[in-house]
């Protein structure tokens, strides 16, 4: 099992196929990808979809986590 964040700080552990289902994350969007290219494509898609309904993404608040696949 891999830990995405420090367990003591956030207590979130996940396996490769596990989904995060917790009401604490309803205001957050979590996307996991294994390649930088796929992240860029999805970021653009999400930004376009947000703009279409009047939402903005804030770069200061956005964080990207890298999953070590080795």
CHARMM internal coordinates of N, CA and C (Angstrom, degrees):
IC EDIT
DIST 1 N 1 CA 1.4487
DIST 1 CA 1 C 1.5278
ANGL 1 N 1 CA 1 C 107.86
DIST 1 C 2 N 1.3113
ANGL 1 CA 1 C 2 N 116.70
DIHE 1 N 1 CA 1 C 2 N 136.69
DIST 2 N 2 CA 1.4541
ANGL 1 C 2 N 2 CA 122.14
DIHE 1 CA 1 C 2 N 2 CA 179.03
DIST 2 CA 2 C 1.5169
ANGL 2 N 2 CA 2 C 109.72
DIHE 1 C 2 N 2 CA 2 C -102.17
DIST 2 C 3 N 1.3091
ANGL 2 CA 2 C 3 N 116.00
DIHE 2 N 2 CA 2 C 3 N 149.48
DIST 3 N 3 CA 1.4558
ANGL 2 C 3 N 3 CA 121.13
DIHE 2 CA 2 C 3 N 3 CA 177.78
DIST 3 CA 3 C 1.5119
ANGL 3 N 3 CA 3 C 108.54
DIHE 2 C 3 N 3 CA 3 C -108.66
DIST 3 C 4 N 1.3316
ANGL 3 CA 3 C 4 N 117.42
DIHE 3 N 3 CA 3 C 4 N 120.55
DIST 4 N 4 CA 1.4622
ANGL 3 C 4 N 4 CA 122.20
DIHE 3 CA 3 C 4 N 4 CA -179.08
DIST 4 CA 4 C 1.5167
ANGL 4 N 4 CA 4 C 111.91
DIHE 3 C 4 N 4 CA 4 C -73.70
DIST 4 C 5 N 1.3036
ANGL 4 CA 4 C 5 N 116.68
DIHE 4 N 4 CA 4 C 5 N -35.41
DIST 5 N 5 CA 1.4627
ANGL 4 C 5 N 5 CA 121.74
DIHE 4 CA 4 C 5 N 5 CA -179.66
DIST 5 CA 5 C 1.5158
ANGL 5 N 5 CA 5 C 107.02
DIHE 4 C 5 N 5 CA 5 C -132.74
DIST 5 C 6 N 1.2965
ANGL 5 CA 5 C 6 N 116.26
DIHE 5 N 5 CA 5 C 6 N 172.22
DIST 6 N 6 CA 1.4520
ANGL 5 C 6 N 6 CA 118.97
DIHE 5 CA 5 C 6 N 6 CA 177.98
DIST 6 CA 6 C 1.5207
ANGL 6 N 6 CA 6 C 109.54
DIHE 5 C 6 N 6 CA 6 C -65.09
DIST 6 C 7 N 1.3268
ANGL 6 CA 6 C 7 N 115.97
DIHE 6 N 6 CA 6 C 7 N 124.25
DIST 7 N 7 CA 1.4585
ANGL 6 C 7 N 7 CA 120.92
DIHE 6 CA 6 C 7 N 7 CA -176.15
DIST 7 CA 7 C 1.5250
ANGL 7 N 7 CA 7 C 111.84
DIHE 6 C 7 N 7 CA 7 C -58.16
DIST 7 C 8 N 1.3149
ANGL 7 CA 7 C 8 N 117.22
DIHE 7 N 7 CA 7 C 8 N -39.53
DIST 8 N 8 CA 1.4649
ANGL 7 C 8 N 8 CA 119.40
DIHE 7 CA 7 C 8 N 8 CA -178.75
DIST 8 CA 8 C 1.5193
ANGL 8 N 8 CA 8 C 111.40
DIHE 7 C 8 N 8 CA 8 C -65.91
DIST 8 C 9 N 1.3250
ANGL 8 CA 8 C 9 N 116.74
DIHE 8 N 8 CA 8 C 9 N -35.02
DIST 9 N 9 CA 1.4620
ANGL 8 C 9 N 9 CA 120.40
DIHE 8 CA 8 C 9 N 9 CA -176.78
DIST 9 CA 9 C 1.5206
ANGL 9 N 9 CA 9 C 112.22
DIHE 8 C 9 N 9 CA 9 C -77.29
DIST 9 C 10 N 1.3495
ANGL 9 CA 9 C 10 N 116.91
DIHE 9 N 9 CA 9 C 10 N -46.22
DIST 10 N 10 CA 1.4634
ANGL 9 C 10 N 10 CA 120.16
DIHE 9 CA 9 C 10 N 10 CA -173.52
DIST 10 CA 10 C 1.5279
ANGL 10 N 10 CA 10 C 113.95
DIHE 9 C 10 N 10 CA 10 C -121.57
DIST 10 C 11 N 1.3170
ANGL 10 CA 10 C 11 N 117.91
DIHE 10 N 10 CA 10 C 11 N -24.18
DIST 11 N 11 CA 1.4516
ANGL 10 C 11 N 11 CA 121.12
DIHE 10 CA 10 C 11 N 11 CA 178.74
DIST 11 CA 11 C 1.5150
ANGL 11 N 11 CA 11 C 114.74
DIHE 10 C 11 N 11 CA 11 C 69.36
DIST 11 C 12 N 1.3365
ANGL 11 CA 11 C 12 N 118.43
DIHE 11 N 11 CA 11 C 12 N 27.93
DIST 12 N 12 CA 1.4620
ANGL 11 C 12 N 12 CA 121.10
DIHE 11 CA 11 C 12 N 12 CA -179.25
DIST 12 CA 12 C 1.5196
ANGL 12 N 12 CA 12 C 108.78
DIHE 11 C 12 N 12 CA 12 C -107.47
DIST 12 C 13 N 1.3165
ANGL 12 CA 12 C 13 N 116.29
DIHE 12 N 12 CA 12 C 13 N 115.38
DIST 13 N 13 CA 1.4503
ANGL 12 C 13 N 13 CA 121.01
DIHE 12 CA 12 C 13 N 13 CA 174.06
DIST 13 CA 13 C 1.5113
ANGL 13 N 13 CA 13 C 107.38
DIHE 12 C 13 N 13 CA 13 C -117.55
DIST 13 C 14 N 1.3158
ANGL 13 CA 13 C 14 N 116.13
DIHE 13 N 13 CA 13 C 14 N 149.14
DIST 14 N 14 CA 1.4594
ANGL 13 C 14 N 14 CA 118.82
DIHE 13 CA 13 C 14 N 14 CA 179.73
DIST 14 CA 14 C 1.5081
ANGL 14 N 14 CA 14 C 110.50
DIHE 13 C 14 N 14 CA 14 C -146.03
DIST 14 C 15 N 1.3112
ANGL 14 CA 14 C 15 N 114.74
DIHE 14 N 14 CA 14 C 15 N 154.15
DIST 15 N 15 CA 1.4495
ANGL 14 C 15 N 15 CA 120.91
DIHE 14 CA 14 C 15 N 15 CA 168.64
DIST 15 CA 15 C 1.5155
ANGL 15 N 15 CA 15 C 106.35
DIHE 14 C 15 N 15 CA 15 C -101.61
DIST 15 C 16 N 1.3200
ANGL 15 CA 15 C 16 N 117.70
DIHE 15 N 15 CA 15 C 16 N 172.95
DIST 16 N 16 CA 1.4537
ANGL 15 C 16 N 16 CA 121.23
DIHE 15 CA 15 C 16 N 16 CA -177.35
DIST 16 CA 16 C 1.5170
ANGL 16 N 16 CA 16 C 114.40
DIHE 15 C 16 N 16 CA 16 C -58.28
DIST 16 C 17 N 1.3266
ANGL 16 CA 16 C 17 N 117.90
DIHE 16 N 16 CA 16 C 17 N -30.49
DIST 17 N 17 CA 1.4644
ANGL 16 C 17 N 17 CA 120.87
DIHE 16 CA 16 C 17 N 17 CA -175.32
DIST 17 CA 17 C 1.5243
ANGL 17 N 17 CA 17 C 113.35
DIHE 16 C 17 N 17 CA 17 C -108.00
DIST 17 C 18 N 1.3160
ANGL 17 CA 17 C 18 N 117.80
DIHE 17 N 17 CA 17 C 18 N 0.77
DIST 18 N 18 CA 1.4596
ANGL 17 C 18 N 18 CA 121.14
DIHE 17 CA 17 C 18 N 18 CA -176.20
DIST 18 CA 18 C 1.5232
ANGL 18 N 18 CA 18 C 111.56
DIHE 17 C 18 N 18 CA 18 C -75.87
DIST 18 C 19 N 1.3066
ANGL 18 CA 18 C 19 N 116.91
DIHE 18 N 18 CA 18 C 19 N 142.22
DIST 19 N 19 CA 1.4596
ANGL 18 C 19 N 19 CA 122.16
DIHE 18 CA 18 C 19 N 19 CA 175.45
DIST 19 CA 19 C 1.5206
ANGL 19 N 19 CA 19 C 108.72
DIHE 18 C 19 N 19 CA 19 C -101.28
DIST 19 C 20 N 1.3257
ANGL 19 CA 19 C 20 N 115.90
DIHE 19 N 19 CA 19 C 20 N 143.51
DIST 20 N 20 CA 1.4595
ANGL 19 C 20 N 20 CA 119.95
DIHE 19 CA 19 C 20 N 20 CA 175.66
DIST 20 CA 20 C 1.5212
ANGL 20 N 20 CA 20 C 108.39
DIHE 19 C 20 N 20 CA 20 C -87.39
DIST 20 C 21 N 1.3157
ANGL 20 CA 20 C 21 N 116.61
DIHE 20 N 20 CA 20 C 21 N 111.58
DIST 21 N 21 CA 1.4606
ANGL 20 C 21 N 21 CA 121.80
DIHE 20 CA 20 C 21 N 21 CA 177.94
DIST 21 CA 21 C 1.5191
ANGL 21 N 21 CA 21 C 108.29
DIHE 20 C 21 N 21 CA 21 C -119.56
DIST 21 C 22 N 1.3124
ANGL 21 CA 21 C 22 N 116.81
DIHE 21 N 21 CA 21 C 22 N 95.41
DIST 22 N 22 CA 1.4559
ANGL 21 C 22 N 22 CA 121.43
DIHE 21 CA 21 C 22 N 22 CA -178.13
DIST 22 CA 22 C 1.5156
ANGL 22 N 22 CA 22 C 107.98
DIHE 21 C 22 N 22 CA 22 C -151.86
DIST 22 C 23 N 1.3106
ANGL 22 CA 22 C 23 N 116.74
DIHE 22 N 22 CA 22 C 23 N 130.48
DIST 23 N 23 CA 1.4654
ANGL 22 C 23 N 23 CA 119.90
DIHE 22 CA 22 C 23 N 23 CA -177.43
DIST 23 CA 23 C 1.5235
ANGL 23 N 23 CA 23 C 112.73
DIHE 22 C 23 N 23 CA 23 C -63.80
DIST 23 C 24 N 1.3335
ANGL 23 CA 23 C 24 N 117.94
DIHE 23 N 23 CA 23 C 24 N -17.19
DIST 24 N 24 CA 1.4632
ANGL 23 C 24 N 24 CA 120.37
DIHE 23 CA 23 C 24 N 24 CA 177.37
DIST 24 CA 24 C 1.5245
ANGL 24 N 24 CA 24 C 111.98
DIHE 23 C 24 N 24 CA 24 C -67.63
DIST 24 C 25 N 1.3191
ANGL 24 CA 24 C 25 N 117.52
DIHE 24 N 24 CA 24 C 25 N -17.87
DIST 25 N 25 CA 1.4530
ANGL 24 C 25 N 25 CA 121.50
DIHE 24 CA 24 C 25 N 25 CA -176.84
DIST 25 CA 25 C 1.5255
ANGL 25 N 25 CA 25 C 112.79
DIHE 24 C 25 N 25 CA 25 C -104.24
DIST 25 C 26 N 1.3209
ANGL 25 CA 25 C 26 N 118.91
DIHE 25 N 25 CA 25 C 26 N 11.94
DIST 26 N 26 CA 1.4591
ANGL 25 C 26 N 26 CA 120.28
DIHE 25 CA 25 C 26 N 26 CA -175.58
DIST 26 CA 26 C 1.5198
ANGL 26 N 26 CA 26 C 113.17
DIHE 25 C 26 N 26 CA 26 C -64.89
DIST 26 C 27 N 1.3174
ANGL 26 CA 26 C 27 N 118.74
DIHE 26 N 26 CA 26 C 27 N -25.56
DIST 27 N 27 CA 1.4611
ANGL 26 C 27 N 27 CA 121.28
DIHE 26 CA 26 C 27 N 27 CA 178.76
DIST 27 CA 27 C 1.5129
ANGL 27 N 27 CA 27 C 113.16
DIHE 26 C 27 N 27 CA 27 C -90.28
DIST 27 C 28 N 1.3268
ANGL 27 CA 27 C 28 N 117.26
DIHE 27 N 27 CA 27 C 28 N -1.73
DIST 28 N 28 CA 1.4553
ANGL 27 C 28 N 28 CA 121.91
DIHE 27 CA 27 C 28 N 28 CA -176.69
DIST 28 CA 28 C 1.5173
ANGL 28 N 28 CA 28 C 110.61
DIHE 27 C 28 N 28 CA 28 C -114.24
DIST 28 C 29 N 1.3004
ANGL 28 CA 28 C 29 N 115.78
DIHE 28 N 28 CA 28 C 29 N 148.13
DIST 29 N 29 CA 1.4540
ANGL 28 C 29 N 29 CA 122.09
DIHE 28 CA 28 C 29 N 29 CA 176.68
DIST 29 CA 29 C 1.5160
ANGL 29 N 29 CA 29 C 107.78
DIHE 28 C 29 N 29 CA 29 C -108.67
DIST 29 C 30 N 1.3228
ANGL 29 CA 29 C 30 N 117.13
DIHE 29 N 29 CA 29 C 30 N 123.24
DIST 30 N 30 CA 1.4588
ANGL 29 C 30 N 30 CA 121.53
DIHE 29 CA 29 C 30 N 30 CA -179.08
DIST 30 CA 30 C 1.5191
ANGL 30 N 30 CA 30 C 108.06
DIHE 29 C 30 N 30 CA 30 C -116.07
DIST 30 C 31 N 1.3199
ANGL 30 CA 30 C 31 N 115.78
DIHE 30 N 30 CA 30 C 31 N 120.92
DIST 31 N 31 CA 1.4554
ANGL 30 C 31 N 31 CA 121.89
DIHE 30 CA 30 C 31 N 31 CA 177.70
DIST 31 CA 31 C 1.5211
ANGL 31 N 31 CA 31 C 108.51
DIHE 30 C 31 N 31 CA 31 C -124.11
DIST 31 C 32 N 1.3222
ANGL 31 CA 31 C 32 N 117.63
DIHE 31 N 31 CA 31 C 32 N 129.43
DIST 32 N 32 CA 1.4546
ANGL 31 C 32 N 32 CA 121.68
DIHE 31 CA 31 C 32 N 32 CA 178.49
DIST 32 CA 32 C 1.5229
ANGL 32 N 32 CA 32 C 109.60
DIHE 31 C 32 N 32 CA 32 C -114.80
DIST 32 C 33 N 1.3112
ANGL 32 CA 32 C 33 N 115.78
DIHE 32 N 32 CA 32 C 33 N 125.48
DIST 33 N 33 CA 1.4583
ANGL 32 C 33 N 33 CA 121.22
DIHE 32 CA 32 C 33 N 33 CA 178.04
DIST 33 CA 33 C 1.5151
ANGL 33 N 33 CA 33 C 109.21
DIHE 32 C 33 N 33 CA 33 C -136.36
DIST 33 C 34 N 1.3188
ANGL 33 CA 33 C 34 N 116.23
DIHE 33 N 33 CA 33 C 34 N 159.81
DIST 34 N 34 CA 1.4492
ANGL 33 C 34 N 34 CA 120.51
DIHE 33 CA 33 C 34 N 34 CA -176.28
DIST 34 CA 34 C 1.5246
ANGL 34 N 34 CA 34 C 113.25
DIHE 33 C 34 N 34 CA 34 C -105.83
DIST 34 C 35 N 1.3234
ANGL 34 CA 34 C 35 N 118.58
DIHE 34 N 34 CA 34 C 35 N -8.07
DIST 35 N 35 CA 1.4625
ANGL 34 C 35 N 35 CA 120.09
DIHE 34 CA 34 C 35 N 35 CA 178.15
DIST 35 CA 35 C 1.5188
ANGL 35 N 35 CA 35 C 110.07
DIHE 34 C 35 N 35 CA 35 C -129.06
DIST 35 C 36 N 1.3238
ANGL 35 CA 35 C 36 N 115.16
DIHE 35 N 35 CA 35 C 36 N 146.62
DIST 36 N 36 CA 1.4634
ANGL 35 C 36 N 36 CA 120.89
DIHE 35 CA 35 C 36 N 36 CA 179.03
DIST 36 CA 36 C 1.5297
ANGL 36 N 36 CA 36 C 110.52
DIHE 35 C 36 N 36 CA 36 C -62.56
DIST 36 C 37 N 1.3275
ANGL 36 CA 36 C 37 N 117.08
DIHE 36 N 36 CA 36 C 37 N -38.46
DIST 37 N 37 CA 1.4684
ANGL 36 C 37 N 37 CA 120.97
DIHE 36 CA 36 C 37 N 37 CA -179.69
DIST 37 CA 37 C 1.5305
ANGL 37 N 37 CA 37 C 110.22
DIHE 36 C 37 N 37 CA 37 C -60.68
DIST 37 C 38 N 1.3155
ANGL 37 CA 37 C 38 N 117.56
DIHE 37 N 37 CA 37 C 38 N -43.18
DIST 38 N 38 CA 1.4651
ANGL 37 C 38 N 38 CA 121.30
DIHE 37 CA 37 C 38 N 38 CA -179.31
DIST 38 CA 38 C 1.5373
ANGL 38 N 38 CA 38 C 110.67
DIHE 37 C 38 N 38 CA 38 C -65.87
DIST 38 C 39 N 1.3275
ANGL 38 CA 38 C 39 N 116.70
DIHE 38 N 38 CA 38 C 39 N -35.63
DIST 39 N 39 CA 1.4665
ANGL 38 C 39 N 39 CA 120.70
DIHE 38 CA 38 C 39 N 39 CA 177.04
DIST 39 CA 39 C 1.5180
ANGL 39 N 39 CA 39 C 109.74
DIHE 38 C 39 N 39 CA 39 C -62.70
DIST 39 C 40 N 1.3309
ANGL 39 CA 39 C 40 N 117.42
DIHE 39 N 39 CA 39 C 40 N -45.16
DIST 40 N 40 CA 1.4576
ANGL 39 C 40 N 40 CA 121.42
DIHE 39 CA 39 C 40 N 40 CA -179.05
DIST 40 CA 40 C 1.5311
ANGL 40 N 40 CA 40 C 111.08
DIHE 39 C 40 N 40 CA 40 C -61.68
DIST 40 C 41 N 1.3243
ANGL 40 CA 40 C 41 N 116.94
DIHE 40 N 40 CA 40 C 41 N -44.37
DIST 41 N 41 CA 1.4660
ANGL 40 C 41 N 41 CA 121.18
DIHE 40 CA 40 C 41 N 41 CA 179.66
DIST 41 CA 41 C 1.5271
ANGL 41 N 41 CA 41 C 110.13
DIHE 40 C 41 N 41 CA 41 C -61.53
DIST 41 C 42 N 1.3324
ANGL 41 CA 41 C 42 N 116.98
DIHE 41 N 41 CA 41 C 42 N -45.68
DIST 42 N 42 CA 1.4560
ANGL 41 C 42 N 42 CA 120.42
DIHE 41 CA 41 C 42 N 42 CA -178.07
DIST 42 CA 42 C 1.5263
ANGL 42 N 42 CA 42 C 111.32
DIHE 41 C 42 N 42 CA 42 C -69.09
DIST 42 C 43 N 1.3375
ANGL 42 CA 42 C 43 N 118.44
DIHE 42 N 42 CA 42 C 43 N -38.15
DIST 43 N 43 CA 1.4649
ANGL 42 C 43 N 43 CA 120.80
DIHE 42 CA 42 C 43 N 43 CA 177.16
DIST 43 CA 43 C 1.5193
ANGL 43 N 43 CA 43 C 110.61
DIHE 42 C 43 N 43 CA 43 C -57.87
DIST 43 C 44 N 1.3287
ANGL 43 CA 43 C 44 N 116.35
DIHE 43 N 43 CA 43 C 44 N -43.63
DIST 44 N 44 CA 1.4639
ANGL 43 C 44 N 44 CA 120.26
DIHE 43 CA 43 C 44 N 44 CA 179.49
DIST 44 CA 44 C 1.5239
ANGL 44 N 44 CA 44 C 111.09
DIHE 43 C 44 N 44 CA 44 C -65.41
DIST 44 C 45 N 1.3298
ANGL 44 CA 44 C 45 N 117.23
DIHE 44 N 44 CA 44 C 45 N -41.67
DIST 45 N 45 CA 1.4694
ANGL 44 C 45 N 45 CA 121.47
DIHE 44 CA 44 C 45 N 45 CA 179.05
DIST 45 CA 45 C 1.5245
ANGL 45 N 45 CA 45 C 111.26
DIHE 44 C 45 N 45 CA 45 C -62.94
DIST 45 C 46 N 1.3212
ANGL 45 CA 45 C 46 N 116.04
DIHE 45 N 45 CA 45 C 46 N -44.89
DIST 46 N 46 CA 1.4652
ANGL 45 C 46 N 46 CA 120.44
DIHE 45 CA 45 C 46 N 46 CA -179.83
DIST 46 CA 46 C 1.5275
ANGL 46 N 46 CA 46 C 110.02
DIHE 45 C 46 N 46 CA 46 C -64.90
DIST 46 C 47 N 1.3295
ANGL 46 CA 46 C 47 N 117.45
DIHE 46 N 46 CA 46 C 47 N -43.01
DIST 47 N 47 CA 1.4682
ANGL 46 C 47 N 47 CA 121.04
DIHE 46 CA 46 C 47 N 47 CA 179.66
DIST 47 CA 47 C 1.5270
ANGL 47 N 47 CA 47 C 110.94
DIHE 46 C 47 N 47 CA 47 C -60.94
DIST 47 C 48 N 1.3284
ANGL 47 CA 47 C 48 N 117.33
DIHE 47 N 47 CA 47 C 48 N -41.47
DIST 48 N 48 CA 1.4673
ANGL 47 C 48 N 48 CA 120.93
DIHE 47 CA 47 C 48 N 48 CA 178.51
DIST 48 CA 48 C 1.5310
ANGL 48 N 48 CA 48 C 111.05
DIHE 47 C 48 N 48 CA 48 C -65.41
DIST 48 C 49 N 1.3309
ANGL 48 CA 48 C 49 N 116.66
DIHE 48 N 48 CA 48 C 49 N -43.30
DIST 49 N 49 CA 1.4689
ANGL 48 C 49 N 49 CA 120.57
DIHE 48 CA 48 C 49 N 49 CA 179.61
DIST 49 CA 49 C 1.5284
ANGL 49 N 49 CA 49 C 110.69
DIHE 48 C 49 N 49 CA 49 C -65.19
DIST 49 C 50 N 1.3235
ANGL 49 CA 49 C 50 N 117.23
DIHE 49 N 49 CA 49 C 50 N -41.21
DIST 50 N 50 CA 1.4616
ANGL 49 C 50 N 50 CA 120.90
DIHE 49 CA 49 C 50 N 50 CA 177.45
DIST 50 CA 50 C 1.5208
ANGL 50 N 50 CA 50 C 110.63
DIHE 49 C 50 N 50 CA 50 C -62.07
DIST 50 C 51 N 1.3264
ANGL 50 CA 50 C 51 N 116.87
DIHE 50 N 50 CA 50 C 51 N -46.36
DIST 51 N 51 CA 1.4680
ANGL 50 C 51 N 51 CA 121.33
DIHE 50 CA 50 C 51 N 51 CA -178.29
DIST 51 CA 51 C 1.5273
ANGL 51 N 51 CA 51 C 111.01
DIHE 50 C 51 N 51 CA 51 C -61.29
DIST 51 C 52 N 1.3330
ANGL 51 CA 51 C 52 N 116.66
DIHE 51 N 51 CA 51 C 52 N -34.99
DIST 52 N 52 CA 1.4611
ANGL 51 C 52 N 52 CA 121.10
DIHE 51 CA 51 C 52 N 52 CA -178.60
DIST 52 CA 52 C 1.5323
ANGL 52 N 52 CA 52 C 112.21
DIHE 51 C 52 N 52 CA 52 C -63.15
DIST 52 C 53 N 1.3347
ANGL 52 CA 52 C 53 N 116.58
DIHE 52 N 52 CA 52 C 53 N -27.61
DIST 53 N 53 CA 1.4663
ANGL 52 C 53 N 53 CA 119.98
DIHE 52 CA 52 C 53 N 53 CA -179.92
DIST 53 CA 53 C 1.5294
ANGL 53 N 53 CA 53 C 112.38
DIHE 52 C 53 N 53 CA 53 C -111.05
DIST 53 C 54 N 1.3280
ANGL 53 CA 53 C 54 N 116.67
DIHE 53 N 53 CA 53 C 54 N 12.26
DIST 54 N 54 CA 1.4595
ANGL 53 C 54 N 54 CA 120.81
DIHE 53 CA 53 C 54 N 54 CA 174.92
DIST 54 CA 54 C 1.5165
ANGL 54 N 54 CA 54 C 116.09
DIHE 53 C 54 N 54 CA 54 C 83.71
DIST 54 C 55 N 1.3281
ANGL 54 CA 54 C 55 N 117.95
DIHE 54 N 54 CA 54 C 55 N 19.35
DIST 55 N 55 CA 1.4640
ANGL 54 C 55 N 55 CA 121.19
DIHE 54 CA 54 C 55 N 55 CA 177.92
DIST 55 CA 55 C 1.5229
ANGL 55 N 55 CA 55 C 110.13
DIHE 54 C 55 N 55 CA 55 C -100.26
DIST 55 C 56 N 1.3180
ANGL 55 CA 55 C 56 N 116.36
DIHE 55 N 55 CA 55 C 56 N 155.98
DIST 56 N 56 CA 1.4610
ANGL 55 C 56 N 56 CA 122.01
DIHE 55 CA 55 C 56 N 56 CA 177.61
DIST 56 CA 56 C 1.5187
ANGL 56 N 56 CA 56 C 109.88
DIHE 55 C 56 N 56 CA 56 C -123.47
DIST 56 C 57 N 1.3246
ANGL 56 CA 56 C 57 N 116.50
DIHE 56 N 56 CA 56 C 57 N 151.68
DIST 57 N 57 CA 1.4607
ANGL 56 C 57 N 57 CA 120.91
DIHE 56 CA 56 C 57 N 57 CA 169.61
DIST 57 CA 57 C 1.5186
ANGL 57 N 57 CA 57 C 107.22
DIHE 56 C 57 N 57 CA 57 C -104.15
DIST 57 C 58 N 1.3006
ANGL 57 CA 57 C 58 N 116.60
DIHE 57 N 57 CA 57 C 58 N 141.62
DIST 58 N 58 CA 1.4566
ANGL 57 C 58 N 58 CA 121.51
DIHE 57 CA 57 C 58 N 58 CA -179.10
DIST 58 CA 58 C 1.5187
ANGL 58 N 58 CA 58 C 109.58
DIHE 57 C 58 N 58 CA 58 C -109.29
DIST 58 C 59 N 1.3120
ANGL 58 CA 58 C 59 N 116.15
DIHE 58 N 58 CA 58 C 59 N 115.97
DIST 59 N 59 CA 1.4617
ANGL 58 C 59 N 59 CA 122.05
DIHE 58 CA 58 C 59 N 59 CA -176.15
DIST 59 CA 59 C 1.5335
ANGL 59 N 59 CA 59 C 112.04
DIHE 58 C 59 N 59 CA 59 C -57.24
DIST 59 C 60 N 1.3291
ANGL 59 CA 59 C 60 N 117.70
DIHE 59 N 59 CA 59 C 60 N -38.70
DIST 60 N 60 CA 1.4680
ANGL 59 C 60 N 60 CA 120.60
DIHE 59 CA 59 C 60 N 60 CA -179.85
DIST 60 CA 60 C 1.5220
ANGL 60 N 60 CA 60 C 112.03
DIHE 59 C 60 N 60 CA 60 C -61.27
DIST 60 C 61 N 1.3220
ANGL 60 CA 60 C 61 N 116.74
DIHE 60 N 60 CA 60 C 61 N -34.40
DIST 61 N 61 CA 1.4564
ANGL 60 C 61 N 61 CA 120.52
DIHE 60 CA 60 C 61 N 61 CA -176.68
DIST 61 CA 61 C 1.5262
ANGL 61 N 61 CA 61 C 112.72
DIHE 60 C 61 N 61 CA 61 C -89.93
DIST 61 C 62 N 1.3255
ANGL 61 CA 61 C 62 N 117.48
DIHE 61 N 61 CA 61 C 62 N -16.26
DIST 62 N 62 CA 1.4588
ANGL 61 C 62 N 62 CA 120.99
DIHE 61 CA 61 C 62 N 62 CA -177.03
DIST 62 CA 62 C 1.5198
ANGL 62 N 62 CA 62 C 110.20
DIHE 61 C 62 N 62 CA 62 C -79.79
DIST 62 C 63 N 1.3211
ANGL 62 CA 62 C 63 N 115.47
DIHE 62 N 62 CA 62 C 63 N 135.68
DIST 63 N 63 CA 1.4583
ANGL 62 C 63 N 63 CA 121.08
DIHE 62 CA 62 C 63 N 63 CA 179.12
DIST 63 CA 63 C 1.5150
ANGL 63 N 63 CA 63 C 108.60
DIHE 62 C 63 N 63 CA 63 C -130.62
DIST 63 C 64 N 1.3132
ANGL 63 CA 63 C 64 N 115.16
DIHE 63 N 63 CA 63 C 64 N 142.91
DIST 64 N 64 CA 1.4499
ANGL 63 C 64 N 64 CA 120.84
DIHE 63 CA 63 C 64 N 64 CA 178.59
DIST 64 CA 64 C 1.5189
ANGL 64 N 64 CA 64 C 108.23
DIHE 63 C 64 N 64 CA 64 C -117.06
DIST 64 C 65 N 1.3156
ANGL 64 CA 64 C 65 N 116.10
DIHE 64 N 64 CA 64 C 65 N 126.90
DIST 65 N 65 CA 1.4519
ANGL 64 C 65 N 65 CA 121.70
DIHE 64 CA 64 C 65 N 65 CA 179.23
DIST 65 CA 65 C 1.5151
ANGL 65 N 65 CA 65 C 108.92
DIHE 64 C 65 N 65 CA 65 C -106.31
DIST 65 C 66 N 1.3016
ANGL 65 CA 65 C 66 N 116.39
DIHE 65 N 65 CA 65 C 66 N 136.60
DIST 66 N 66 CA 1.4596
ANGL 65 C 66 N 66 CA 120.69
DIHE 65 CA 65 C 66 N 66 CA 178.39
DIST 66 CA 66 C 1.5199
ANGL 66 N 66 CA 66 C 108.10
DIHE 65 C 66 N 66 CA 66 C -103.14
DIST 66 C 67 N 1.3256
ANGL 66 CA 66 C 67 N 116.29
DIHE 66 N 66 CA 66 C 67 N 129.54
DIST 67 N 67 CA 1.4543
ANGL 66 C 67 N 67 CA 120.56
DIHE 66 CA 66 C 67 N 67 CA 177.19
DIST 67 CA 67 C 1.5135
ANGL 67 N 67 CA 67 C 107.71
DIHE 66 C 67 N 67 CA 67 C -94.66
DIST 67 C 68 N 1.3056
ANGL 67 CA 67 C 68 N 116.81
DIHE 67 N 67 CA 67 C 68 N 126.18
DIST 68 N 68 CA 1.4554
ANGL 67 C 68 N 68 CA 121.91
DIHE 67 CA 67 C 68 N 68 CA 178.92
DIST 68 CA 68 C 1.5222
ANGL 68 N 68 CA 68 C 108.15
DIHE 67 C 68 N 68 CA 68 C -76.51
DIST 68 C 69 N 1.3249
ANGL 68 CA 68 C 69 N 117.26
DIHE 68 N 68 CA 68 C 69 N 114.40
DIST 69 N 69 CA 1.4664
ANGL 68 C 69 N 69 CA 121.06
DIHE 68 CA 68 C 69 N 69 CA -175.53
DIST 69 CA 69 C 1.5165
ANGL 69 N 69 CA 69 C 112.26
DIHE 68 C 69 N 69 CA 69 C -101.29
DIST 69 C 70 N 1.3183
ANGL 69 CA 69 C 70 N 117.91
DIHE 69 N 69 CA 69 C 70 N 7.31
DIST 70 N 70 CA 1.4674
ANGL 69 C 70 N 70 CA 121.27
DIHE 69 CA 69 C 70 N 70 CA -178.79
DIST 70 CA 70 C 1.4932
ANGL 70 N 70 CA 70 C 110.21
DIHE 69 C 70 N 70 CA 70 C -78.51
END
COOR INIT
IC SEED 1 N 1 CA 1 C
IC BUILD
